Amino acid sequence: MMESENNNNNQSGIQTIILVLVLVLLVVFIGGFSYLLIKVNSIASDENSLEQLYSKIDALETKIISDKSSDNEQIADNSNQQVADKQAGSAVETKTGSEYIDLGNGLSKYVNYDLGVAFQVDYSKQRVYQTDRALRIEMKDSPAIYQTVVVFEKDSQASLKKAVEDAMLKAYKSEDCYVAVSKGMNDWDKAQIEVPVSDDDTMEQITAKWGKCPQQYTTTNGISYFLSDPSVKSKMAYFLIGQFSMDIDEAGTGWQTTFEFLND
């Protein structure tokens, strides 16, 4: 009897232990399964985040490529525009001021872009000074020796004679002074303001007549005249040469004979 009770007690204890072990195993299994689910969800979440990151990277790369392409197109457009602007600027660019251009053999070409004229000088001996519309050609070693050319704007529709009359003689009587016309160098139009004289006039009488005309532009006992080039109708020039020459070479070429009007 006692042995039977002991066996029953042993079996009951074993069953209890087995139940406890089963419960422990069940708890461990449930905990492990829950942990596994959490890890799976975490991995799935990480994969979704990674996919989102890759998508963002792809979108960023696409934007960078697009922006770079746009920048390259803009740079190309700007470069093309700069080239076009430079070419357009070159097409309309005009020089100003004046300069001496070396022609060799001691000669230089003086070019005045503001007045639109040019002529040759012996730069070793001569130089040019500008005062407003007047150019003074003087000897370097003797500045008191000089000649002058004054450049005027001219109505392109008017003759040289009419232009001189309008510019110089409006305040003077026609019987006191008038414009005489002829042909000058290069078959250009030439004009001079003169006074009526007779064979009986004395030098004193002629001098008095000169005094009734614009003295700076009236031909007296020195060389002076107006010139205009028919191919450059908007300009005329007055040359005050005087009674001496200023040669630019040994052949006796005067600077004024090389004078030219630049094209409009």
C-alpha positions as CSV (number, residue, x, y, z in Angstrom):
1,M,0.0,0.0,0.0
2,M,2.7,2.4,1.0
3,E,4.7,1.4,-2.1
4,S,1.6,2.2,-4.3
5,E,1.2,5.6,-2.8
6,N,4.9,6.4,-3.3
7,N,4.6,5.4,-6.9
8,N,1.6,7.7,-7.3
9,N,3.4,10.6,-5.7
10,N,6.4,10.0,-7.9
11,Q,4.3,10.0,-11.0
12,S,2.5,13.1,-9.9
13,G,5.8,14.9,-9.3
14,I,7.0,13.8,-12.7
15,Q,3.9,15.0,-14.4
16,T,4.2,18.3,-12.6
17,I,7.8,18.7,-13.7
18,I,6.9,17.7,-17.3
19,L,4.1,20.3,-17.2
20,V,6.4,22.9,-15.9
21,L,8.9,22.0,-18.6
22,V,6.2,22.2,-21.3
23,L,5.1,25.6,-20.0
24,V,8.6,26.8,-20.0
25,L,9.2,25.5,-23.5
26,L,5.9,27.0,-24.6
27,V,6.9,30.4,-23.1
28,V,10.3,30.2,-24.8
29,F,8.7,29.2,-28.1
30,I,6.1,32.0,-27.9
31,G,8.8,34.6,-27.0
32,G,11.1,33.4,-29.7
33,F,8.3,33.4,-32.3
34,S,7.4,37.0,-31.2
35,Y,11.0,38.0,-31.5
36,L,11.2,36.4,-34.9
37,L,8.1,38.3,-36.0
38,I,9.6,41.6,-34.7
39,K,12.8,40.9,-36.6
40,V,11.0,40.0,-39.8
41,N,8.9,43.2,-39.5
42,S,12.0,45.1,-38.8
43,I,13.8,43.6,-41.8
44,A,10.8,44.3,-44.0
45,S,10.7,47.9,-42.6
46,D,14.4,48.3,-43.3
47,E,13.9,46.9,-46.8
48,N,11.1,49.4,-47.4
49,S,13.3,52.2,-46.0
50,L,16.2,51.1,-48.2
51,E,13.9,51.0,-51.2
52,Q,12.7,54.5,-50.4
53,L,16.3,55.6,-50.0
54,Y,17.3,54.1,-53.3
55,S,14.3,55.8,-54.9
56,K,15.4,59.1,-53.4
57,I,18.9,58.6,-54.6
58,D,17.6,57.8,-58.1
59,A,15.4,60.9,-58.0
60,L,18.3,63.0,-56.9
61,E,20.6,61.6,-59.6
62,T,17.9,62.3,-62.2
63,K,17.6,65.9,-60.9
64,I,21.4,66.4,-60.9
65,I,21.7,65.1,-64.4
66,S,18.7,67.3,-65.5
67,D,20.2,70.4,-63.7
68,K,23.6,69.7,-65.2
69,S,22.1,69.4,-68.7
70,S,20.2,72.6,-68.2
71,D,23.4,74.3,-66.9
72,N,25.3,73.1,-69.9
73,E,22.6,74.4,-72.2
74,Q,22.6,77.7,-70.4
75,I,26.4,77.9,-70.6
76,A,26.2,77.1,-74.3
77,D,23.5,79.7,-74.8
78,N,25.5,82.3,-72.9
79,S,28.7,81.4,-74.8
80,N,26.8,81.7,-78.1
81,Q,25.3,85.0,-77.0
82,Q,28.7,86.4,-76.0
83,V,30.1,85.4,-79.3
84,A,27.2,87.0,-81.1
85,D,27.5,90.1,-78.9
86,K,31.2,90.3,-79.6
87,Q,30.6,89.9,-83.3
88,A,27.9,92.5,-83.3
89,G,30.0,94.8,-81.2
90,S,32.9,94.4,-83.6
91,A,30.6,95.2,-86.5
92,V,29.6,98.5,-85.1
93,E,32.8,99.3,-83.2
94,T,34.3,102.7,-84.1
95,K,37.6,104.2,-83.1
96,T,37.9,107.5,-81.4
97,G,40.7,110.0,-80.7
98,S,43.8,110.0,-83.0
99,E,46.9,108.1,-83.7
100,Y,50.1,108.0,-85.8
101,I,50.6,105.0,-88.1
102,D,54.1,104.3,-89.1
103,L,54.5,104.1,-92.9
104,G,58.2,103.6,-93.0
105,N,60.9,105.8,-94.5
106,G,60.4,108.3,-91.7
107,L,56.8,108.9,-92.6
108,S,53.7,108.6,-90.4
109,K,50.1,108.8,-91.1
110,Y,48.2,111.0,-88.7
111,V,44.6,109.8,-88.3
112,N,42.0,111.8,-86.4
113,Y,38.9,109.5,-86.0
114,D,36.9,112.2,-84.2
115,L,37.2,114.7,-87.1
116,G,37.3,112.0,-89.8
117,V,40.5,113.1,-91.5
118,A,44.0,111.8,-92.1
119,F,47.3,113.0,-93.6
120,Q,51.0,112.2,-93.6
121,V,53.7,113.9,-91.6
122,D,57.5,113.5,-91.1
123,Y,57.2,112.5,-87.5
124,S,60.9,113.0,-86.8
125,K,60.3,116.7,-87.5
126,Q,56.6,117.5,-87.3
127,R,53.8,116.9,-84.8
128,V,50.0,117.6,-84.7
129,Y,48.0,119.3,-81.9
130,Q,44.2,119.4,-81.8
131,T,42.1,122.3,-80.5
132,D,38.4,121.6,-81.0
133,R,38.0,121.2,-84.8
134,A,41.4,122.7,-85.6
135,L,44.6,120.7,-86.2
136,R,47.9,122.5,-85.9
137,I,50.9,121.0,-87.7
138,E,54.1,122.4,-86.3
139,M,57.8,121.8,-86.5
140,K,59.1,120.1,-83.4
141,D,62.3,122.2,-83.2
142,S,60.5,125.5,-84.0
143,P,56.8,125.3,-82.7
144,A,56.3,128.9,-83.9
145,I,56.4,127.6,-87.4
146,Y,53.1,125.9,-88.1
147,Q,50.2,125.5,-90.5
148,T,46.5,124.8,-89.7
149,V,43.6,122.8,-91.0
150,V,40.1,123.3,-89.7
151,V,37.5,120.6,-90.3
152,F,33.8,121.5,-90.6
153,E,30.5,119.6,-90.8
154,K,28.7,120.3,-94.1
155,D,25.2,119.9,-95.4
156,S,25.7,116.9,-97.7
157,Q,23.1,118.4,-100.1
158,A,24.9,121.8,-100.3
159,S,27.7,122.7,-102.7
160,L,31.0,123.8,-101.2
161,K,30.3,127.4,-102.3
162,K,26.9,127.4,-100.6
163,A,28.3,125.8,-97.5
164,V,31.1,128.4,-97.2
165,E,28.7,131.2,-97.8
166,D,26.3,129.9,-95.1
167,A,29.1,129.3,-92.6
168,M,31.2,132.4,-93.1
169,L,29.5,135.2,-94.9
170,K,26.0,135.6,-93.5
171,A,27.1,138.6,-91.5
172,Y,29.0,140.3,-94.4
173,K,27.9,142.2,-97.5
174,S,28.1,140.4,-100.8
175,E,29.8,143.4,-102.5
176,D,32.6,143.3,-99.9
177,C,33.5,139.6,-100.1
178,Y,32.5,136.6,-102.1
179,V,33.3,132.9,-102.6
180,A,35.4,132.0,-105.7
181,V,35.3,128.3,-106.7
182,S,37.7,126.2,-108.7
183,K,39.2,122.7,-108.7
184,G,41.8,121.6,-106.2
185,M,44.0,118.5,-105.7
186,N,42.4,115.2,-106.7
187,D,39.9,117.2,-108.6
188,W,38.2,118.1,-105.4
189,D,36.0,121.2,-105.0
190,K,38.0,124.2,-103.9
191,A,36.7,127.6,-102.6
192,Q,38.3,130.8,-101.4
193,I,36.8,133.9,-99.8
194,E,38.1,136.9,-101.8
195,V,37.5,140.6,-102.1
196,P,36.8,142.6,-105.3
197,V,40.0,144.3,-106.4
198,S,41.1,146.4,-109.4
199,D,44.4,147.0,-111.0
200,D,44.5,150.5,-109.5
201,D,44.1,149.3,-105.9
202,T,47.0,150.0,-103.7
203,M,48.1,147.5,-101.0
204,E,46.7,149.7,-98.4
205,Q,43.3,149.7,-100.2
206,I,43.3,145.9,-100.6
207,T,44.2,145.5,-96.9
208,A,41.2,147.7,-96.0
209,K,38.9,145.5,-98.1
210,W,40.2,142.4,-96.4
211,G,39.2,144.0,-93.1
212,K,35.6,143.9,-94.2
213,C,35.6,140.1,-94.5
214,P,36.2,137.3,-92.0
215,Q,39.9,137.7,-91.6
216,Q,40.8,134.2,-90.5
217,Y,39.1,132.7,-93.5
218,T,39.8,135.3,-96.2
219,T,42.6,134.7,-98.7
220,T,45.1,137.5,-98.4
221,N,48.7,137.5,-99.4
222,G,49.2,133.9,-98.2
223,I,47.8,130.5,-99.3
224,S,44.4,129.5,-97.9
225,Y,41.4,127.7,-99.2
226,F,38.5,125.4,-98.5
227,L,38.3,121.8,-99.9
228,S,35.7,119.2,-100.1
229,D,35.8,115.7,-101.4
230,P,32.7,114.9,-103.5
231,S,32.7,111.3,-102.2
232,V,32.5,112.5,-98.6
233,K,29.7,115.1,-98.8
234,S,29.3,115.8,-95.1
235,K,32.6,117.5,-94.5
236,M,34.8,120.4,-95.7
237,A,38.2,121.6,-94.5
238,Y,39.9,125.0,-94.4
239,F,43.6,125.1,-95.0
240,L,45.7,128.0,-93.7
241,I,49.1,127.4,-95.3
242,G,50.6,130.9,-95.4
243,Q,53.8,131.8,-97.4
244,F,56.0,128.8,-96.6
245,S,55.9,125.0,-97.1
246,M,56.2,122.2,-94.6
247,D,57.5,119.3,-96.6
248,I,57.4,115.7,-95.5
249,D,60.1,114.3,-97.8
250,E,63.1,115.4,-99.9
251,A,60.8,115.6,-103.0
252,G,59.1,118.6,-101.5
253,T,55.8,116.9,-100.8
254,G,53.6,119.1,-98.5
255,W,51.5,117.4,-95.8
256,Q,48.4,119.0,-97.2
257,T,48.7,117.2,-100.5
258,T,48.3,113.9,-98.7
259,F,45.1,115.0,-96.9
260,E,42.1,112.8,-97.0
261,F,38.6,112.7,-95.6
262,L,37.6,109.4,-94.0
263,N,34.4,107.9,-95.3
264,D,31.2,108.6,-93.4
